């Protein structure tokens, strides 16, 4: 869907998470890179006021943390 021009900043209504946030939670480095190239907003916040970077820090994935800083 991302390749077909889908909105990469859409947030789900339940938790307010974006596709980028879910990729971070899944620790999917390649998807994080792809979403950032497509213009995903790193500063979006979910319903818990957390950003993708905060979620990456919780997981401790240094590669994703570096991509999001």
Helices and strands as residue ranges (DSSP letters): G 2-4, H 19-25, H 29-37, H 52-59, H 62-68
